[in-house]
Amino acid sequence: MRLLRYTMILGLVLVAGASSAAVAVAQPAGGDDGGRGDVVAVQPLRGLDAEAVRGTLAEARFGTGDVRFGVDAFQVLYRTIDARRQATVASGLLVLPRSGERQLRVVSYAHGTELNRTDAPSMWRDGWAVGPALAYASAGFAAVAPDYLGMGLGPGPHPFLNATTEASASLDLLRAARTVAAGQRRALRREVYVTGFSQGGSAATALGGTLERGADDWFRLGALAPIAGAFDVRGTELPALIGGAVAPPYNVGYTAYLVVAWNRLHGLYQRPEEFFAAPYAATVERLYDGVHTGEDLAATLPGTPEELFTPHGLAVLRQPSGAFAAALAEHDASCDGIRAPARLLVDRADEQVPVANSDFCAARLRAGAVVDLGTHPYNDSAHLGANIAGTAAALAWFRQLG
């Protein structure tokens, strides 16, 4: 079981076991909307030589063939906005290569679903959390990995699968990273190569669309390579979760996460008993507080949606309407009209996110194609293995584009 281990000191958040103290940074990062992207604090995390990078990647079973440089990693606390466009803070990971290159190409990587806030990239719990960022940075890119709202050091619960805040938190981290990199005498180039895994797949397309629409004065979308993303929640992912195509505990775990998080945003119910059956109604919301783990979910939730949800809850999930349907439509529009080159990286044996999600997205992109990675299981999961294979494939493609 993973434990929550961080401390608050003089208003700055210091990661337990970090090598040096956090440093407050005052200069702006070119953000708008009341300081969006301004840096609140920077925490140097680790510096690794190339051999140490290889060891960390190999332990998490990420590829090591593209490692060229050592890296320096920073945890960045920065200003952003929440789902109601109110000011808040979020954290994220910036990893810079020890390449000597002053003008760095940029990769933004959006992580997959996590429950415990300490599993976010900037908390550096293990090689899985930081593997993609290390892979990109050790190949020569500046790697940026947002924790999302409510994860890492950010306050409040995480608004799961909320593409709007995933995009804003990702964009504002890019702005903050530009400031931090300048403090290291490095500059980030305009083009951003955007990728992400699972939940991070639609977070990546949401950021890509935001960049392409000119939301920032500096950064532009260079290319897009989401991995195993849930782009079509209404038409593909929800039916798979509640219809038996996805096995437990993922079926009930993901669906309950969506319902609890979206109730906070969209008011799906007034009392948990309306949506969740006894005895789960009394405890299910607490499971998604950023402190519990996947092990807690597996030990607490039942195996089927029919046991977890009331008949009314199941009816809403099967036939969304009102605010729920509108929120699903907004999420599922993340791929619409993006013009930049795009590759949607999938494993067609994925047991958690059916490939029809990526087919749905590809049909809405201007220049996108679905690329089958083959099957490379990680811990007996084709879905998790897609993160590893997809990172290698995205990295190879981004290097060609340079």
MARSE-22323 format. One record per residue (C-alpha): residue number from 1; residue in three letters; x negated, y negated, z. Coordinates in steps of 0.1 Angstrom, whole numbers. Layout:
site nr:NUM	rest:ALA	x:X	y:Y	z:Z .
...
END
This chain:
site nr:1	rest:MET	x:0	y:0	z:0 .
site nr:2	rest:ARG	x:-13	y:-34	z:-9 .
site nr:3	rest:LEU	x:-13	y:-60	z:19 .
site nr:4	rest:LEU	x:-8	y:-98	z:19 .
site nr:5	rest:ARG	x:-41	y:-113	z:28 .
site nr:6	rest:TYR	x:-46	y:-150	z:24 .
site nr:7	rest:THR	x:-49	y:-179	z:48 .
site nr:8	rest:MET	x:-40	y:-216	z:48 .
site nr:9	rest:ILE	x:-67	y:-239	z:58 .
site nr:10	rest:LEU	x:-63	y:-277	z:58 .
site nr:11	rest:GLY	x:-36	y:-274	z:31 .
site nr:12	rest:LEU	x:-59	y:-256	z:7 .
site nr:13	rest:VAL	x:-54	y:-219	z:0 .
site nr:14	rest:LEU	x:-85	y:-198	z:4 .
site nr:15	rest:VAL	x:-86	y:-163	z:-8 .
site nr:16	rest:ALA	x:-97	y:-138	z:18 .
site nr:17	rest:GLY	x:-133	y:-127	z:11 .
site nr:18	rest:ALA	x:-140	y:-155	z:-15 .
site nr:19	rest:SER	x:-176	y:-164	z:-19 .
site nr:20	rest:SER	x:-173	y:-202	z:-14 .
site nr:21	rest:ALA	x:-149	y:-228	z:-2 .
site nr:22	rest:ALA	x:-121	y:-243	z:-22 .
site nr:23	rest:VAL	x:-129	y:-277	z:-38 .
site nr:24	rest:ALA	x:-102	y:-303	z:-43 .
site nr:25	rest:VAL	x:-102	y:-319	z:-77 .
site nr:26	rest:ALA	x:-87	y:-353	z:-83 .
site nr:27	rest:GLN	x:-90	y:-360	z:-120 .
site nr:28	rest:PRO	x:-60	y:-354	z:-142 .
site nr:29	rest:ALA	x:-58	y:-327	z:-169 .
site nr:30	rest:GLY	x:-37	y:-347	z:-194 .
site nr:31	rest:GLY	x:-4	y:-334	z:-180 .
site nr:32	rest:ASP	x:29	y:-352	z:-181 .
site nr:33	rest:ASP	x:61	y:-351	z:-161 .
site nr:34	rest:GLY	x:46	y:-364	z:-129 .
site nr:35	rest:GLY	x:12	y:-348	z:-130 .
site nr:36	rest:ARG	x:19	y:-315	z:-146 .
site nr:37	rest:GLY	x:-14	y:-297	z:-151 .
site nr:38	rest:ASP	x:-32	y:-318	z:-125 .
site nr:39	rest:VAL	x:-56	y:-297	z:-105 .
site nr:40	rest:VAL	x:-49	y:-295	z:-67 .
site nr:41	rest:ALA	x:-78	y:-272	z:-58 .
site nr:42	rest:VAL	x:-104	y:-249	z:-73 .
site nr:43	rest:GLN	x:-116	y:-217	z:-56 .
site nr:44	rest:PRO	x:-148	y:-202	z:-71 .
site nr:45	rest:LEU	x:-141	y:-164	z:-70 .
site nr:46	rest:ARG	x:-169	y:-143	z:-84 .
site nr:47	rest:GLY	x:-198	y:-145	z:-107 .
site nr:48	rest:LEU	x:-206	y:-113	z:-125 .
site nr:49	rest:ASP	x:-234	y:-105	z:-148 .
site nr:50	rest:ALA	x:-227	y:-85	z:-180 .
site nr:51	rest:GLU	x:-234	y:-51	z:-163 .
site nr:52	rest:ALA	x:-211	y:-59	z:-134 .
site nr:53	rest:VAL	x:-184	y:-68	z:-159 .
site nr:54	rest:ARG	x:-188	y:-35	z:-176 .
site nr:55	rest:GLY	x:-185	y:-17	z:-143 .
site nr:56	rest:THR	x:-153	y:-35	z:-133 .
site nr:57	rest:LEU	x:-137	y:-29	z:-166 .
site nr:58	rest:ALA	x:-148	y:7	z:-167 .
site nr:59	rest:GLU	x:-134	y:14	z:-133 .
site nr:60	rest:ALA	x:-100	y:1	z:-145 .
site nr:61	rest:ARG	x:-104	y:20	z:-177 .
site nr:62	rest:PHE	x:-105	y:-11	z:-200 .
site nr:63	rest:GLY	x:-129	y:-10	z:-229 .
site nr:64	rest:THR	x:-165	y:-22	z:-224 .
site nr:65	rest:GLY	x:-177	y:-23	z:-260 .
site nr:66	rest:ASP	x:-171	y:-60	z:-265 .
site nr:67	rest:VAL	x:-189	y:-72	z:-234 .
site nr:68	rest:ARG	x:-216	y:-96	z:-243 .
site nr:69	rest:PHE	x:-219	y:-120	z:-214 .
site nr:70	rest:GLY	x:-216	y:-123	z:-177 .
site nr:71	rest:VAL	x:-187	y:-145	z:-164 .
site nr:72	rest:ASP	x:-177	y:-170	z:-137 .
site nr:73	rest:ALA	x:-142	y:-168	z:-124 .
site nr:74	rest:PHE	x:-121	y:-195	z:-107 .
site nr:75	rest:GLN	x:-88	y:-195	z:-89 .
site nr:76	rest:VAL	x:-70	y:-227	z:-98 .
site nr:77	rest:LEU	x:-41	y:-243	z:-79 .
site nr:78	rest:TYR	x:-23	y:-268	z:-100 .
site nr:79	rest:ARG	x:8	y:-289	z:-104 .
site nr:80	rest:THR	x:38	y:-277	z:-125 .
site nr:81	rest:ILE	x:76	y:-276	z:-124 .
site nr:82	rest:ASP	x:101	y:-250	z:-112 .
site nr:83	rest:ALA	x:132	y:-238	z:-130 .
site nr:84	rest:ARG	x:151	y:-270	z:-121 .
site nr:85	rest:ARG	x:122	y:-291	z:-133 .
site nr:86	rest:GLN	x:113	y:-301	z:-97 .
site nr:87	rest:ALA	x:76	y:-306	z:-89 .
site nr:88	rest:THR	x:59	y:-275	z:-74 .
site nr:89	rest:VAL	x:25	y:-258	z:-75 .
site nr:90	rest:ALA	x:13	y:-226	z:-90 .
site nr:91	rest:SER	x:-20	y:-207	z:-93 .
site nr:92	rest:GLY	x:-39	y:-189	z:-120 .
site nr:93	rest:LEU	x:-72	y:-175	z:-130 .
site nr:94	rest:LEU	x:-98	y:-191	z:-153 .
site nr:95	rest:VAL	x:-128	y:-170	z:-164 .
site nr:96	rest:LEU	x:-156	y:-186	z:-183 .
site nr:97	rest:PRO	x:-184	y:-167	z:-202 .
site nr:98	rest:ARG	x:-220	y:-172	z:-194 .
site nr:99	rest:SER	x:-226	y:-177	z:-231 .
site nr:100	rest:GLY	x:-242	y:-211	z:-232 .
site nr:101	rest:GLU	x:-216	y:-222	z:-257 .
site nr:102	rest:ARG	x:-201	y:-256	z:-248 .
site nr:103	rest:GLN	x:-170	y:-255	z:-271 .
site nr:104	rest:LEU	x:-150	y:-224	z:-261 .
site nr:105	rest:ARG	x:-122	y:-207	z:-278 .
site nr:106	rest:VAL	x:-93	y:-200	z:-255 .
site nr:107	rest:VAL	x:-72	y:-169	z:-248 .
site nr:108	rest:SER	x:-41	y:-172	z:-225 .
site nr:109	rest:TYR	x:-31	y:-138	z:-211 .
site nr:110	rest:ALA	x:3	y:-133	z:-193 .
site nr:111	rest:HIS	x:4	y:-104	z:-169 .
site nr:112	rest:GLY	x:30	y:-77	z:-165 .
site nr:113	rest:THR	x:56	y:-73	z:-138 .
site nr:114	rest:GLU	x:43	y:-73	z:-102 .
site nr:115	rest:LEU	x:62	y:-74	z:-69 .
site nr:116	rest:ASN	x:36	y:-84	z:-44 .
site nr:117	rest:ARG	x:22	y:-119	z:-49 .
site nr:118	rest:THR	x:-13	y:-107	z:-41 .
site nr:119	rest:ASP	x:-13	y:-86	z:-73 .
site nr:120	rest:ALA	x:-14	y:-117	z:-95 .
site nr:121	rest:PRO	x:-45	y:-122	z:-115 .
site nr:122	rest:SER	x:-60	y:-150	z:-95 .
site nr:123	rest:MET	x:-59	y:-130	z:-63 .
site nr:124	rest:TRP	x:-83	y:-104	z:-79 .
site nr:125	rest:ARG	x:-70	y:-74	z:-60 .
site nr:126	rest:ASP	x:-85	y:-49	z:-84 .
site nr:127	rest:GLY	x:-98	y:-44	z:-120 .
site nr:128	rest:TRP	x:-63	y:-39	z:-134 .
site nr:129	rest:ALA	x:-52	y:-74	z:-124 .
site nr:130	rest:VAL	x:-83	y:-91	z:-139 .
site nr:131	rest:GLY	x:-93	y:-66	z:-166 .
site nr:132	rest:PRO	x:-78	y:-85	z:-197 .
site nr:133	rest:ALA	x:-92	y:-118	z:-185 .
site nr:134	rest:LEU	x:-127	y:-103	z:-180 .
site nr:135	rest:ALA	x:-125	y:-86	z:-214 .
site nr:136	rest:TYR	x:-118	y:-118	z:-232 .
site nr:137	rest:ALA	x:-143	y:-140	z:-212 .
site nr:138	rest:SER	x:-171	y:-115	z:-215 .
site nr:139	rest:ALA	x:-166	y:-115	z:-253 .
site nr:140	rest:GLY	x:-171	y:-153	z:-253 .
site nr:141	rest:PHE	x:-136	y:-168	z:-248 .
site nr:142	rest:ALA	x:-124	y:-190	z:-220 .
site nr:143	rest:ALA	x:-97	y:-167	z:-205 .
site nr:144	rest:VAL	x:-67	y:-182	z:-187 .
site nr:145	rest:ALA	x:-42	y:-160	z:-168 .
site nr:146	rest:PRO	x:-13	y:-176	z:-150 .
site nr:147	rest:ASP	x:1	y:-160	z:-119 .
site nr:148	rest:TYR	x:36	y:-174	z:-126 .
site nr:149	rest:LEU	x:58	y:-193	z:-101 .
site nr:150	rest:GLY	x:61	y:-176	z:-67 .
site nr:151	rest:MET	x:31	y:-153	z:-74 .
site nr:152	rest:GLY	x:-4	y:-158	z:-62 .
site nr:153	rest:LEU	x:-5	y:-190	z:-42 .
site nr:154	rest:GLY	x:27	y:-204	z:-55 .
site nr:155	rest:PRO	x:56	y:-211	z:-30 .
site nr:156	rest:GLY	x:90	y:-195	z:-31 .
site nr:157	rest:PRO	x:103	y:-163	z:-48 .
site nr:158	rest:HIS	x:93	y:-154	z:-83 .
site nr:159	rest:PRO	x:119	y:-162	z:-110 .
site nr:160	rest:PHE	x:114	y:-128	z:-128 .
site nr:161	rest:LEU	x:118	y:-128	z:-166 .
site nr:162	rest:ASN	x:125	y:-166	z:-167 .
site nr:163	rest:ALA	x:108	y:-175	z:-200 .
site nr:164	rest:THR	x:112	y:-212	z:-194 .
site nr:165	rest:THR	x:90	y:-213	z:-162 .
site nr:166	rest:GLU	x:66	y:-187	z:-175 .
site nr:167	rest:ALA	x:60	y:-210	z:-205 .
site nr:168	rest:SER	x:57	y:-242	z:-184 .
site nr:169	rest:ALA	x:34	y:-225	z:-158 .
site nr:170	rest:SER	x:12	y:-211	z:-186 .
site nr:171	rest:LEU	x:10	y:-245	z:-204 .
site nr:172	rest:ASP	x:2	y:-264	z:-172 .
site nr:173	rest:LEU	x:-25	y:-239	z:-163 .
site nr:174	rest:LEU	x:-41	y:-245	z:-197 .
site nr:175	rest:ARG	x:-41	y:-282	z:-189 .
site nr:176	rest:ALA	x:-57	y:-275	z:-155 .
site nr:177	rest:ALA	x:-82	y:-251	z:-170 .
site nr:178	rest:ARG	x:-93	y:-279	z:-193 .
site nr:179	rest:THR	x:-102	y:-301	z:-163 .
site nr:180	rest:VAL	x:-119	y:-273	z:-145 .
site nr:181	rest:ALA	x:-139	y:-263	z:-176 .
site nr:182	rest:ALA	x:-150	y:-299	z:-180 .
site nr:183	rest:GLY	x:-163	y:-299	z:-145 .
site nr:184	rest:GLN	x:-185	y:-269	z:-156 .
site nr:185	rest:ARG	x:-196	y:-290	z:-187 .
site nr:186	rest:ARG	x:-176	y:-268	z:-210 .
site nr:187	rest:ALA	x:-148	y:-279	z:-234 .
site nr:188	rest:LEU	x:-118	y:-259	z:-244 .
site nr:189	rest:ARG	x:-109	y:-259	z:-281 .
site nr:190	rest:ARG	x:-75	y:-268	z:-293 .
site nr:191	rest:GLU	x:-64	y:-235	z:-307 .
site nr:192	rest:VAL	x:-50	y:-210	z:-281 .
site nr:193	rest:TYR	x:-48	y:-173	z:-288 .
site nr:194	rest:VAL	x:-18	y:-162	z:-268 .
site nr:195	rest:THR	x:-12	y:-127	z:-255 .
site nr:196	rest:GLY	x:5	y:-109	z:-226 .
site nr:197	rest:PHE	x:17	y:-75	z:-215 .
site nr:198	rest:SER	x:53	y:-62	z:-207 .
site nr:199	rest:GLN	x:69	y:-91	z:-188 .
site nr:200	rest:GLY	x:40	y:-111	z:-201 .
site nr:201	rest:GLY	x:50	y:-103	z:-237 .
site nr:202	rest:SER	x:80	y:-126	z:-237 .
site nr:203	rest:ALA	x:61	y:-150	z:-215 .
site nr:204	rest:ALA	x:35	y:-151	z:-243 .
site nr:205	rest:THR	x:61	y:-158	z:-271 .
site nr:206	rest:ALA	x:77	y:-185	z:-249 .
site nr:207	rest:LEU	x:43	y:-202	z:-245 .
site nr:208	rest:GLY	x:36	y:-198	z:-282 .
site nr:209	rest:GLY	x:68	y:-214	z:-292 .
site nr:210	rest:THR	x:62	y:-242	z:-267 .
site nr:211	rest:LEU	x:27	y:-249	z:-281 .
site nr:212	rest:GLU	x:39	y:-248	z:-317 .
site nr:213	rest:ARG	x:66	y:-273	z:-309 .
site nr:214	rest:GLY	x:39	y:-298	z:-299 .
site nr:215	rest:ALA	x:45	y:-298	z:-261 .
site nr:216	rest:ASP	x:9	y:-307	z:-254 .
site nr:217	rest:ASP	x:-12	y:-335	z:-270 .
site nr:218	rest:TRP	x:-43	y:-312	z:-272 .
site nr:219	rest:PHE	x:-35	y:-275	z:-273 .
site nr:220	rest:ARG	x:-20	y:-258	z:-303 .
site nr:221	rest:LEU	x:-10	y:-222	z:-310 .
site nr:222	rest:GLY	x:-37	y:-203	z:-329 .
site nr:223	rest:ALA	x:-23	y:-168	z:-330 .
site nr:224	rest:LEU	x:0	y:-145	z:-310 .
site nr:225	rest:ALA	x:-5	y:-109	z:-299 .
site nr:226	rest:PRO	x:21	y:-98	z:-273 .
site nr:227	rest:ILE	x:18	y:-62	z:-259 .
site nr:228	rest:ALA	x:48	y:-40	z:-252 .
site nr:229	rest:GLY	x:71	y:-70	z:-245 .
site nr:230	rest:ALA	x:107	y:-70	z:-234 .
site nr:231	rest:PHE	x:119	y:-95	z:-260 .
site nr:232	rest:ASP	x:155	y:-82	z:-263 .
site nr:233	rest:VAL	x:168	y:-78	z:-228 .
site nr:234	rest:ARG	x:205	y:-79	z:-237 .
site nr:235	rest:GLY	x:204	y:-56	z:-267 .
site nr:236	rest:THR	x:176	y:-32	z:-260 .
site nr:237	rest:GLU	x:161	y:-34	z:-225 .
site nr:238	rest:LEU	x:192	y:-36	z:-203 .
site nr:239	rest:PRO	x:210	y:-8	z:-221 .
site nr:240	rest:ALA	x:178	y:14	z:-218 .
site nr:241	rest:LEU	x:175	y:6	z:-180 .
site nr:242	rest:ILE	x:211	y:14	z:-171 .
site nr:243	rest:GLY	x:218	y:40	z:-198 .
site nr:244	rest:GLY	x:192	y:65	z:-188 .
site nr:245	rest:ALA	x:165	y:59	z:-214 .
site nr:246	rest:VAL	x:142	y:46	z:-187 .
site nr:247	rest:ALA	x:135	y:69	z:-158 .
site nr:248	rest:PRO	x:134	y:61	z:-121 .
site nr:249	rest:PRO	x:121	y:42	z:-103 .
site nr:250	rest:TYR	x:116	y:17	z:-132 .
site nr:251	rest:ASN	x:153	y:18	z:-142 .
site nr:252	rest:VAL	x:167	y:6	z:-109 .
site nr:253	rest:GLY	x:136	y:-14	z:-99 .
site nr:254	rest:TYR	x:135	y:-36	z:-130 .
site nr:255	rest:THR	x:173	y:-40	z:-131 .
site nr:256	rest:ALA	x:176	y:-50	z:-95 .
site nr:257	rest:TYR	x:147	y:-74	z:-98 .
site nr:258	rest:LEU	x:165	y:-91	z:-127 .
site nr:259	rest:VAL	x:198	y:-93	z:-109 .
site nr:260	rest:VAL	x:183	y:-107	z:-77 .
site nr:261	rest:ALA	x:160	y:-132	z:-94 .
site nr:262	rest:TRP	x:187	y:-144	z:-119 .
site nr:263	rest:ASN	x:213	y:-147	z:-91 .
site nr:264	rest:ARG	x:190	y:-173	z:-75 .
site nr:265	rest:LEU	x:189	y:-192	z:-108 .
site nr:266	rest:HIS	x:224	y:-185	z:-123 .
site nr:267	rest:GLY	x:247	y:-175	z:-95 .
site nr:268	rest:LEU	x:256	y:-140	z:-107 .
site nr:269	rest:TYR	x:273	y:-133	z:-73 .
site nr:270	rest:GLN	x:282	y:-150	z:-40 .
site nr:271	rest:ARG	x:275	y:-120	z:-18 .
site nr:272	rest:PRO	x:252	y:-90	z:-25 .
site nr:273	rest:GLU	x:281	y:-67	z:-18 .
site nr:274	rest:GLU	x:298	y:-78	z:-50 .
site nr:275	rest:PHE	x:270	y:-64	z:-71 .
site nr:276	rest:PHE	x:252	y:-38	z:-50 .
site nr:277	rest:ALA	x:267	y:-8	z:-34 .
site nr:278	rest:ALA	x:263	y:2	z:3 .
site nr:279	rest:PRO	x:238	y:6	z:19 .
site nr:280	rest:TYR	x:216	y:-12	z:-6 .
site nr:281	rest:ALA	x:234	y:-45	z:-5 .
site nr:282	rest:ALA	x:221	y:-52	z:29 .
site nr:283	rest:THR	x:184	y:-48	z:20 .
site nr:284	rest:VAL	x:179	y:-52	z:-18 .
site nr:285	rest:GLU	x:173	y:-89	z:-19 .
site nr:286	rest:ARG	x:145	y:-86	z:7 .
site nr:287	rest:LEU	x:126	y:-62	z:-15 .
site nr:288	rest:TYR	x:120	y:-89	z:-40 .
site nr:289	rest:ASP	x:104	y:-114	z:-16 .
site nr:290	rest:GLY	x:68	y:-113	z:-30 .
site nr:291	rest:VAL	x:56	y:-93	z:0 .
site nr:292	rest:HIS	x:70	y:-58	z:-7 .
site nr:293	rest:THR	x:55	y:-34	z:-31 .
site nr:294	rest:GLY	x:65	y:-9	z:-58 .
site nr:295	rest:GLU	x:60	y:18	z:-32 .
site nr:296	rest:ASP	x:86	y:1	z:-10 .
site nr:297	rest:LEU	x:111	y:0	z:-39 .
site nr:298	rest:ALA	x:106	y:37	z:-47 .
site nr:299	rest:ALA	x:111	y:46	z:-11 .
site nr:300	rest:THR	x:142	y:24	z:-7 .
site nr:301	rest:LEU	x:162	y:24	z:-39 .
site nr:302	rest:PRO	x:183	y:53	z:-53 .
site nr:303	rest:GLY	x:175	y:70	z:-86 .
site nr:304	rest:THR	x:204	y:58	z:-107 .
site nr:305	rest:PRO	x:222	y:25	z:-115 .
site nr:306	rest:GLU	x:255	y:42	z:-106 .
site nr:307	rest:GLU	x:243	y:46	z:-70 .
site nr:308	rest:LEU	x:227	y:12	z:-67 .
site nr:309	rest:PHE	x:254	y:-11	z:-83 .
site nr:310	rest:THR	x:291	y:-15	z:-77 .
site nr:311	rest:PRO	x:315	y:-8	z:-106 .
site nr:312	rest:HIS	x:318	y:-46	z:-109 .
site nr:313	rest:GLY	x:280	y:-50	z:-111 .
site nr:314	rest:LEU	x:277	y:-22	z:-137 .
site nr:315	rest:ALA	x:304	y:-38	z:-157 .
site nr:316	rest:VAL	x:286	y:-72	z:-157 .
site nr:317	rest:LEU	x:254	y:-55	z:-168 .
site nr:318	rest:ARG	x:271	y:-36	z:-196 .
site nr:319	rest:GLN	x:291	y:-66	z:-209 .
site nr:320	rest:PRO	x:273	y:-98	z:-199 .
site nr:321	rest:SER	x:294	y:-130	z:-201 .
site nr:322	rest:GLY	x:293	y:-166	z:-189 .
site nr:323	rest:ALA	x:261	y:-179	z:-173 .
site nr:324	rest:PHE	x:245	y:-144	z:-174 .
site nr:325	rest:ALA	x:251	y:-141	z:-211 .
site nr:326	rest:ALA	x:238	y:-176	z:-217 .
site nr:327	rest:ALA	x:206	y:-169	z:-197 .
site nr:328	rest:LEU	x:200	y:-137	z:-216 .
site nr:329	rest:ALA	x:204	y:-155	z:-249 .
site nr:330	rest:GLU	x:179	y:-181	z:-239 .
site nr:331	rest:HIS	x:154	y:-155	z:-229 .
site nr:332	rest:ASP	x:159	y:-134	z:-260 .
site nr:333	rest:ALA	x:153	y:-164	z:-283 .
site nr:334	rest:SER	x:116	y:-166	z:-273 .
site nr:335	rest:CYS	x:104	y:-153	z:-307 .
site nr:336	rest:ASP	x:127	y:-174	z:-329 .
site nr:337	rest:GLY	x:110	y:-192	z:-357 .
site nr:338	rest:ILE	x:73	y:-190	z:-345 .
site nr:339	rest:ARG	x:52	y:-197	z:-376 .
site nr:340	rest:ALA	x:17	y:-187	z:-364 .
site nr:341	rest:PRO	x:2	y:-154	z:-373 .
site nr:342	rest:ALA	x:15	y:-127	z:-349 .
site nr:343	rest:ARG	x:9	y:-91	z:-342 .
site nr:344	rest:LEU	x:33	y:-72	z:-318 .
site nr:345	rest:LEU	x:12	y:-44	z:-302 .
site nr:346	rest:VAL	x:32	y:-14	z:-291 .
site nr:347	rest:ASP	x:30	y:23	z:-281 .
site nr:348	rest:ARG	x:60	y:40	z:-297 .
site nr:349	rest:ALA	x:60	y:65	z:-268 .
site nr:350	rest:ASP	x:65	y:37	z:-243 .
site nr:351	rest:GLU	x:87	y:50	z:-215 .
site nr:352	rest:GLN	x:95	y:17	z:-199 .
site nr:353	rest:VAL	x:99	y:-9	z:-227 .
site nr:354	rest:PRO	x:114	y:6	z:-259 .
site nr:355	rest:VAL	x:97	y:-4	z:-291 .
site nr:356	rest:ALA	x:130	y:-18	z:-304 .
site nr:357	rest:ASN	x:122	y:-48	z:-283 .
site nr:358	rest:SER	x:92	y:-56	z:-306 .
site nr:359	rest:ASP	x:112	y:-48	z:-338 .
site nr:360	rest:PHE	x:137	y:-74	z:-326 .
site nr:361	rest:CYS	x:110	y:-100	z:-321 .
site nr:362	rest:ALA	x:92	y:-93	z:-354 .
site nr:363	rest:ALA	x:124	y:-99	z:-373 .
site nr:364	rest:ARG	x:125	y:-134	z:-358 .
site nr:365	rest:LEU	x:89	y:-144	z:-364 .
site nr:366	rest:ARG	x:78	y:-161	z:-396 .
site nr:367	rest:ALA	x:46	y:-141	z:-399 .
site nr:368	rest:GLY	x:48	y:-112	z:-375 .
site nr:369	rest:ALA	x:43	y:-75	z:-377 .
site nr:370	rest:VAL	x:46	y:-46	z:-353 .
site nr:371	rest:VAL	x:13	y:-27	z:-349 .
site nr:372	rest:ASP	x:14	y:8	z:-334 .
site nr:373	rest:LEU	x:-15	y:13	z:-310 .
site nr:374	rest:GLY	x:-10	y:51	z:-307 .
site nr:375	rest:THR	x:-6	y:66	z:-273 .
site nr:376	rest:HIS	x:-34	y:62	z:-246 .
site nr:377	rest:PRO	x:-18	y:70	z:-213 .
site nr:378	rest:TYR	x:-30	y:53	z:-181 .
site nr:379	rest:ASN	x:-19	y:71	z:-149 .
site nr:380	rest:ASP	x:4	y:92	z:-171 .
site nr:381	rest:SER	x:21	y:61	z:-184 .
site nr:382	rest:ALA	x:21	y:52	z:-221 .
site nr:383	rest:HIS	x:35	y:18	z:-211 .
site nr:384	rest:LEU	x:5	y:10	z:-188 .
site nr:385	rest:GLY	x:-19	y:24	z:-213 .
site nr:386	rest:ALA	x:-6	y:0	z:-239 .
site nr:387	rest:ASN	x:-20	y:-29	z:-218 .
site nr:388	rest:ILE	x:-55	y:-14	z:-221 .
site nr:389	rest:ALA	x:-53	y:-5	z:-258 .
site nr:390	rest:GLY	x:-35	y:-37	z:-266 .
site nr:391	rest:THR	x:-61	y:-58	z:-250 .
site nr:392	rest:ALA	x:-88	y:-42	z:-271 .
site nr:393	rest:ALA	x:-67	y:-46	z:-303 .
site nr:394	rest:ALA	x:-59	y:-83	z:-295 .
site nr:395	rest:LEU	x:-95	y:-91	z:-287 .
site nr:396	rest:ALA	x:-107	y:-75	z:-320 .
site nr:397	rest:TRP	x:-82	y:-95	z:-339 .
site nr:398	rest:PHE	x:-89	y:-128	z:-321 .
site nr:399	rest:ARG	x:-126	y:-124	z:-328 .
site nr:400	rest:GLN	x:-118	y:-120	z:-366 .
site nr:401	rest:LEU	x:-97	y:-151	z:-366 .
site nr:402	rest:GLY	x:-126	y:-172	z:-352 .
END
